[in-house]
Amino acid sequence: FVVLAVAAAWGFSTLKGASSALDPSRLATVERATMTRSVVATGKVEPITKVEIKSKANGIIERLFVDVDQVVMPGQVLAELDKENLTARVREARANLQAAEAARSAAAAQLKKNEVVAQAPDVAFAKRSFERAQQLAARKLVAASALDEAHRALEQAENRQRAAAGQLVIAQAKVTEATANVAQAQAAVERAEEELANATIKAPIRATVLTRDVEIGSPVSSILNLGANATLVMTLGDIDKVFVRGKVDEADIGRVQLRQRARITTETFRDRVFEGRVTQISPIGVEKDNVTTFEVEVSIDNAAKEHHGLRISSDDSKIE
C-alpha cells in the first residue's frame, strides 16, 4: 500500500510537470516491527527499609559521629547526648541501693536476735528451778519466800518469751520491707543506667544516612515521653534495596501485572535506564479530581550495584 501511494504521488507529479524531486527527508524505508504499548507512571525513589532515629532520653546533642550519605553498621554510635546529669543520677541511685542493702542487713540481724530470744532457753531453766523449789518447800527445806522468788522468775521468763514472739513478727515484717526497698533501689539503678545508655544513640540496621536533622547543641526530646512528636535525630535507609511508588490511571491498570518488568528513568540521571519489576499493585483505587488511580510499586533490580546512580531524592522518576 505504501509503495502504491508513493508511485501514485510520483505519477501525479509527472503529469503536473513538476520539475523537482521529493524531499529525501520525507521518505523512509518500510520495515516490519512490533508495536509496544507503554504504561507510564511517576513516583519517588524510596528505600524499602527506612528508619527514623529518635532518642529514648531527653538532653542536648553533645557529639555527632556520622554525616549524610555515610554507611553505618548495626550498633554503630550515631550521636551522644550530654551525660553529666544522667551520670549523677546513676551515682545517686547506686548510693540509695547501698543504703537499702545496709538497712536490710540490720533488719536481718535484729530478726536473728529476736529468734534467739523467742526460743527462750531461760524459761526451761526457770521452770526447773521453780519445780525444785516446790519440792524443797514441801519438805520444809526452804523458806516460802524462796518458792515465791522462783515462781516470779518463771513468770518473768515466760513474759519475755511472749514479748519476743511479738517482736519476732515485727522483725520479720521489717526484713520483708527492707528487701522490698532493696528491690526498689535496684530498679532505680537499672532505670538510671538505662537512661544513661539511651544517651548513646546507635544504628539499628546497616543503612545509609539519608538525613541528619540535628546539630551539636540541639535539644532532643524523648520518644518515651512524646511518642511520634519526639525530636527526629536522623533518618536511615537501606538504599541497596529501593523501589519506586507510582500512580497508574484506571484505564491502564489492567495492563500491569505482578513480576512484570519495568524501566525506570530519573530526572537526575536522564541518560541511565534502571531495570525493575512490579512487586505490588494496590487493589483499591484512589479518586482525586474525578480521576481514579492505582498505586503501583516497582522494585529496582541490582540496586546494590547501581545505587550510586539511583539516589534517594525528591525528584520524580518515570516508570514504563
One Martini backbone bead per residue (centre of mass of N, CA, C, O) as a GRO file, in nm:
protein
  320
    1PHE     BB    1   0.058   0.063  -0.021
    2VAL     BB    2   0.301   0.251   0.001
    3VAL     BB    3   0.409   0.209  -0.286
    4LEU     BB    4   0.157   0.309  -0.437
    5ALA     BB    5   0.154   0.590  -0.316
    6VAL     BB    6   0.424   0.681  -0.430
    7ALA     BB    7   0.359   0.628  -0.730
    8ALA     BB    8   0.117   0.817  -0.747
    9ALA     BB    9   0.270   1.073  -0.671
   10TRP     BB   10   0.466   1.060  -0.911
   11GLY     BB   11   0.256   1.069  -1.141
   12PHE     BB   12   0.126   1.337  -1.067
   13SER     BB   13   0.385   1.503  -1.086
   14THR     BB   14   0.434   1.446  -1.388
   15LEU     BB   15   0.164   1.557  -1.504
   16LYS     BB   16   0.229   1.848  -1.378
   17GLY     BB   17   0.540   1.909  -1.427
   18ALA     BB   18   0.746   1.855  -1.220
   19SER     BB   19   1.094   1.942  -1.158
   20SER     BB   20   1.107   1.825  -0.866
   21ALA     BB   21   1.192   1.630  -0.614
   22LEU     BB   22   1.162   1.470  -0.338
   23ASP     BB   23   1.208   1.493  -0.013
   24PRO     BB   24   1.416   1.285   0.160
   25SER     BB   25   1.295   1.343   0.453
   26ARG     BB   26   1.005   1.208   0.352
   27LEU     BB   27   1.153   0.942   0.348
   28ALA     BB   28   1.106   0.574   0.401
   29THR     BB   29   1.163   0.267   0.524
   30VAL     BB   30   1.013  -0.029   0.516
   31GLU     BB   31   0.918  -0.193   0.828
   32ARG     BB   32   0.924  -0.463   1.053
   33ALA     BB   33   0.740  -0.445   1.371
   34THR     BB   34   0.684  -0.394   1.719
   35MET     BB   35   0.433  -0.282   1.907
   36THR     BB   36   0.440  -0.063   2.197
   37ARG     BB   37   0.274  -0.054   2.510
   38SER     BB   38   0.271   0.200   2.752
   39VAL     BB   39   0.303   0.247   3.107
   40VAL     BB   40   0.289   0.553   3.283
   41ALA     BB   41   0.477   0.660   3.576
   42THR     BB   42   0.514   0.849   3.880
   43GLY     BB   43   0.783   0.886   4.131
   44LYS     BB   44   0.960   0.783   4.416
   45VAL     BB   45   1.263   0.716   4.551
   46GLU     BB   46   1.277   0.434   4.778
   47PRO     BB   47   1.331   0.266   5.053
   48ILE     BB   48   1.230  -0.022   5.193
   49THR     BB   49   1.425   0.063   5.433
   50LYS     BB   50   1.311   0.290   5.694
   51VAL     BB   51   1.458   0.496   5.963
   52GLU     BB   52   1.371   0.665   6.252
   53ILE     BB   53   1.573   0.856   6.465
   54LYS     BB   54   1.525   0.836   6.819
   55SER     BB   55   1.516   0.929   7.147
   56LYS     BB   56   1.490   0.806   7.489
   57ALA     BB   57   1.628   1.073   7.568
   58ASN     BB   58   1.695   1.359   7.730
   59GLY     BB   59   1.868   1.646   7.569
   60ILE     BB   60   2.196   1.725   7.447
   61ILE     BB   61   2.387   1.753   7.184
   62GLU     BB   62   2.740   1.661   7.183
   63ARG     BB   63   2.766   1.426   6.955
   64LEU     BB   64   2.875   1.354   6.612
   65PHE     BB   65   2.957   1.066   6.385
   66VAL     BB   66   2.770   1.139   6.137
   67ASP     BB   67   2.671   1.166   5.792
   68VAL     BB   68   2.559   1.220   5.505
   69ASP     BB   69   2.597   0.920   5.310
   70GLN     BB   70   2.664   0.728   5.536
   71VAL     BB   71   2.769   0.416   5.631
   72VAL     BB   72   2.609   0.194   5.862
   73MET     BB   73   2.615  -0.014   6.144
   74PRO     BB   74   2.521  -0.222   6.368
   75GLY     BB   75   2.580  -0.034   6.670
   76GLN     BB   76   2.656   0.228   6.572
   77VAL     BB   77   2.751   0.538   6.658
   78LEU     BB   78   2.578   0.850   6.608
   79ALA     BB   79   2.513   0.971   6.906
   80GLU     BB   80   2.541   1.216   7.184
   81LEU     BB   81   2.458   1.305   7.495
   82ASP     BB   82   2.444   1.468   7.772
   83LYS     BB   83   2.578   1.295   8.082
   84GLU     BB   84   2.598   1.441   8.356
   85ASN     BB   85   2.313   1.404   8.484
   86LEU     BB   86   2.293   1.094   8.440
   87THR     BB   87   2.542   1.017   8.611
   88ALA     BB   88   2.434   1.132   8.879
   89ARG     BB   89   2.189   0.942   8.896
   90VAL     BB   90   2.350   0.683   8.922
   91ARG     BB   91   2.498   0.749   9.183
   92GLU     BB   92   2.245   0.793   9.356
   93ALA     BB   93   2.119   0.511   9.312
   94ARG     BB   94   2.358   0.348   9.432
   95ALA     BB   95   2.347   0.474   9.715
   96ASN     BB   96   2.057   0.382   9.780
   97LEU     BB   97   2.123   0.081   9.758
   98GLN     BB   98   2.327   0.064   9.987
   99ALA     BB   99   2.132   0.158  10.210
  100ALA     BB  100   1.924  -0.070  10.171
  101GLU     BB  101   2.121  -0.305  10.232
  102ALA     BB  102   2.193  -0.215  10.519
  103ALA     BB  103   1.903  -0.227  10.631
  104ARG     BB  104   1.865  -0.528  10.576
  105SER     BB  105   2.095  -0.631  10.757
  106ALA     BB  106   1.981  -0.515  11.022
  107ALA     BB  107   1.710  -0.666  11.012
  108ALA     BB  108   1.832  -0.951  11.010
  109ALA     BB  109   1.979  -0.930  11.285
  110GLN     BB  110   1.725  -0.873  11.455
  111LEU     BB  111   1.583  -1.137  11.386
  112LYS     BB  112   1.787  -1.330  11.513
  113LYS     BB  113   1.764  -1.221  11.798
  114ASN     BB  114   1.456  -1.277  11.829
  115GLU     BB  115   1.475  -1.583  11.788
  116VAL     BB  116   1.643  -1.642  12.041
  117VAL     BB  117   1.445  -1.516  12.245
  118ALA     BB  118   1.193  -1.688  12.159
  119GLN     BB  119   1.314  -1.961  12.263
  120ALA     BB  120   1.369  -1.941  12.569
  121PRO     BB  121   1.592  -2.095  12.770
  122ASP     BB  122   1.509  -1.968  13.060
  123VAL     BB  123   1.238  -2.114  13.102
  124ALA     BB  124   1.338  -2.395  13.164
  125PHE     BB  125   1.513  -2.311  13.404
  126ALA     BB  126   1.286  -2.177  13.572
  127LYS     BB  127   1.111  -2.432  13.591
  128ARG     BB  128   1.314  -2.610  13.742
  129SER     BB  129   1.349  -2.423  13.985
  130PHE     BB  130   1.053  -2.427  14.078
  131GLU     BB  131   1.027  -2.733  14.119
  132ARG     BB  132   1.254  -2.752  14.333
  133ALA     BB  133   1.126  -2.553  14.531
  134GLN     BB  134   0.872  -2.720  14.582
  135GLN     BB  135   1.013  -2.969  14.704
  136LEU     BB  136   1.155  -2.818  14.936
  137ALA     BB  137   0.899  -2.692  15.062
  138ALA     BB  138   0.759  -2.965  15.128
  139ARG     BB  139   1.025  -3.029  15.326
  140LYS     BB  140   1.115  -2.764  15.474
  141LEU     BB  141   1.401  -2.641  15.330
  142VAL     BB  142   1.248  -2.375  15.244
  143ALA     BB  143   1.137  -2.085  15.205
  144ALA     BB  144   0.866  -1.921  15.078
  145SER     BB  145   1.030  -1.694  14.935
  146ALA     BB  146   1.184  -1.887  14.743
  147LEU     BB  147   0.934  -1.983  14.591
  148ASP     BB  148   0.844  -1.703  14.494
  149GLU     BB  149   1.102  -1.638  14.338
  150ALA     BB  150   1.080  -1.873  14.132
  151HIS     BB  151   0.803  -1.797  14.023
  152ARG     BB  152   0.879  -1.512  13.922
  153ALA     BB  153   1.102  -1.605  13.722
  154LEU     BB  154   0.911  -1.767  13.541
  155GLU     BB  155   0.719  -1.539  13.458
  156GLN     BB  156   0.934  -1.357  13.329
  157ALA     BB  157   1.027  -1.557  13.111
  158GLU     BB  158   0.746  -1.587  12.975
  159ASN     BB  159   0.713  -1.288  12.903
  160ARG     BB  160   0.964  -1.267  12.724
  161GLN     BB  161   0.868  -1.476  12.518
  162ARG     BB  162   0.612  -1.328  12.424
  163ALA     BB  163   0.755  -1.066  12.336
  164ALA     BB  164   0.949  -1.200  12.130
  165ALA     BB  165   0.727  -1.306  11.943
  166GLY     BB  166   0.623  -1.025  11.862
  167GLN     BB  167   0.902  -0.915  11.757
  168LEU     BB  168   0.937  -1.127  11.536
  169VAL     BB  169   0.716  -1.028  11.347
  170ILE     BB  170   0.832  -0.744  11.310
  171ALA     BB  171   1.110  -0.833  11.200
  172GLN     BB  172   1.002  -0.976  10.950
  173ALA     BB  173   0.866  -0.724  10.827
  174LYS     BB  174   1.130  -0.557  10.804
  175VAL     BB  175   1.273  -0.747  10.610
  176THR     BB  176   1.064  -0.726  10.385
  177GLU     BB  177   1.087  -0.421  10.349
  178ALA     BB  178   1.394  -0.411  10.291
  179THR     BB  179   1.380  -0.591  10.039
  180ALA     BB  180   1.196  -0.400   9.877
  181ASN     BB  181   1.390  -0.156   9.883
  182VAL     BB  182   1.612  -0.294   9.725
  183ALA     BB  183   1.449  -0.349   9.468
  184GLN     BB  184   1.384  -0.051   9.416
  185ALA     BB  185   1.678   0.047   9.399
  186GLN     BB  186   1.760  -0.142   9.169
  187ALA     BB  187   1.561  -0.026   8.964
  188ALA     BB  188   1.676   0.261   8.971
  189VAL     BB  189   1.952   0.183   8.862
  190GLU     BB  190   1.859   0.059   8.595
  191ARG     BB  191   1.716   0.314   8.493
  192ALA     BB  192   1.963   0.502   8.499
  193GLU     BB  193   2.141   0.326   8.313
  194GLU     BB  194   1.949   0.332   8.071
  195GLU     BB  195   1.950   0.638   8.032
  196LEU     BB  196   2.251   0.651   7.981
  197ALA     BB  197   2.248   0.459   7.734
  198ASN     BB  198   2.038   0.638   7.567
  199ALA     BB  199   2.251   0.870   7.511
  200THR     BB  200   2.333   0.647   7.307
  201ILE     BB  201   2.311   0.646   6.963
  202LYS     BB  202   2.214   0.375   6.751
  203ALA     BB  203   2.226   0.155   6.499
  204PRO     BB  204   1.992  -0.096   6.388
  205ILE     BB  205   2.117  -0.088   6.092
  206ARG     BB  206   2.212  -0.129   5.775
  207ALA     BB  207   2.293   0.197   5.641
  208THR     BB  208   2.198   0.514   5.517
  209VAL     BB  209   2.232   0.848   5.551
  210LEU     BB  210   1.979   1.070   5.463
  211THR     BB  211   1.940   1.234   5.739
  212ARG     BB  212   2.025   1.533   5.942
  213ASP     BB  213   1.834   1.705   6.210
  214VAL     BB  214   2.095   1.774   6.380
  215GLU     BB  215   2.302   1.945   6.615
  216ILE     BB  216   2.520   2.069   6.808
  217GLY     BB  217   2.302   2.163   7.082
  218SER     BB  218   2.053   2.017   7.039
  219PRO     BB  219   1.747   1.950   7.139
  220VAL     BB  220   1.605   1.648   7.297
  221SER     BB  221   1.333   1.439   7.280
  222SER     BB  222   1.150   1.186   7.404
  223ILE     BB  223   0.977   0.905   7.292
  224LEU     BB  224   0.854   0.824   7.576
  225ASN     BB  225   0.696   1.108   7.598
  226LEU     BB  226   0.610   1.197   7.272
  227GLY     BB  227   0.666   1.001   7.060
  228ALA     BB  228   0.612   1.106   6.741
  229ASN     BB  229   0.706   1.410   6.856
  230ALA     BB  230   0.980   1.356   6.861
  231THR     BB  231   1.296   1.402   6.792
  232LEU     BB  232   1.463   1.411   6.494
  233VAL     BB  233   1.780   1.301   6.417
  234MET     BB  234   1.752   1.066   6.188
  235THR     BB  235   1.778   0.901   5.862
  236LEU     BB  236   1.748   0.565   5.754
  237GLY     BB  237   1.866   0.368   5.459
  238ASP     BB  238   1.834   0.095   5.229
  239ILE     BB  239   1.974   0.150   4.905
  240ASP     BB  240   1.997  -0.149   4.797
  241LYS     BB  241   1.671  -0.132   4.852
  242VAL     BB  242   1.452  -0.020   4.607
  243PHE     BB  243   1.170   0.198   4.512
  244VAL     BB  244   0.877   0.274   4.312
  245ARG     BB  245   0.596   0.493   4.362
  246GLY     BB  246   0.309   0.484   4.162
  247LYS     BB  247   0.053   0.615   3.934
  248VAL     BB  248  -0.228   0.452   3.778
  249ASP     BB  249  -0.452   0.447   3.558
  250GLU     BB  250  -0.749   0.276   3.518
  251ALA     BB  251  -0.705   0.232   3.201
  252ASP     BB  252  -0.403   0.079   3.263
  253ILE     BB  253  -0.405  -0.139   3.500
  254GLY     BB  254  -0.470  -0.402   3.326
  255ARG     BB  255  -0.152  -0.407   3.208
  256VAL     BB  256  -0.068  -0.473   3.501
  257GLN     BB  257   0.178  -0.695   3.652
  258LEU     BB  258   0.316  -0.912   3.835
  259ARG     BB  259   0.662  -0.926   3.761
  260GLN     BB  260   0.683  -0.703   3.574
  261ARG     BB  261   0.864  -0.530   3.371
  262ALA     BB  262   1.072  -0.230   3.419
  263ARG     BB  263   1.137   0.117   3.357
  264ILE     BB  264   1.378   0.358   3.493
  265THR     BB  265   1.374   0.713   3.525
  266THR     BB  266   1.560   1.014   3.589
  267GLU     BB  267   1.629   1.345   3.628
  268THR     BB  268   1.929   1.318   3.716
  269PHE     BB  269   1.952   1.037   3.516
  270ARG     BB  270   1.867   1.040   3.190
  271ASP     BB  271   2.092   0.826   3.062
  272ARG     BB  272   1.952   0.620   3.256
  273VAL     BB  273   1.847   0.271   3.290
  274PHE     BB  274   1.634   0.097   3.506
  275GLU     BB  275   1.563  -0.212   3.639
  276GLY     BB  276   1.239  -0.376   3.702
  277ARG     BB  277   0.965  -0.482   3.924
  278VAL     BB  278   0.653  -0.573   3.996
  279THR     BB  279   0.538  -0.598   4.355
  280GLN     BB  280   0.281  -0.392   4.362
  281ILE     BB  281  -0.088  -0.376   4.375
  282SER     BB  282  -0.347  -0.193   4.425
  283PRO     BB  283  -0.689  -0.280   4.487
  284ILE     BB  284  -0.733   0.034   4.544
  285GLY     BB  285  -0.860   0.321   4.445
  286VAL     BB  286  -0.797   0.677   4.386
  287GLU     BB  287  -0.987   0.970   4.409
  288LYS     BB  288  -0.901   1.265   4.202
  289ASP     BB  289  -1.043   1.484   4.016
  290ASN     BB  290  -1.205   1.245   3.864
  291VAL     BB  291  -0.948   1.051   3.921
  292THR     BB  292  -0.839   0.716   3.893
  293THR     BB  293  -0.592   0.552   4.093
  294PHE     BB  294  -0.309   0.323   4.115
  295GLU     BB  295  -0.084   0.174   4.319
  296VAL     BB  296   0.267   0.122   4.231
  297GLU     BB  297   0.535  -0.113   4.274
  298VAL     BB  298   0.894  -0.084   4.199
  299SER     BB  299   1.160  -0.284   4.194
  300ILE     BB  300   1.506  -0.277   4.196
  301ASP     BB  301   1.748  -0.398   4.013
  302ASN     BB  302   2.064  -0.406   4.125
  303ALA     BB  303   2.096  -0.181   4.350
  304ALA     BB  304   2.378  -0.245   4.480
  305LYS     BB  305   2.528  -0.148   4.203
  306GLU     BB  306   2.336   0.131   4.132
  307HIS     BB  307   2.299   0.340   4.378
  308HIS     BB  308   2.490   0.573   4.274
  309GLY     BB  309   2.264   0.650   4.047
  310LEU     BB  310   2.021   0.581   4.257
  311ARG     BB  311   1.886   0.818   4.432
  312ILE     BB  312   1.757   0.964   4.709
  313SER     BB  313   1.474   1.162   4.616
  314SER     BB  314   1.235   1.420   4.502
  315ASP     BB  315   1.241   1.322   4.234
  316ASP     BB  316   1.101   1.226   3.954
  317SER     BB  317   1.004   0.903   3.837
  318LYS     BB  318   0.992   0.693   3.554
  319ILE     BB  319   0.752   0.448   3.453
  320GLU     BB  320   0.741   0.157   3.199
   0.00000   0.00000   0.00000
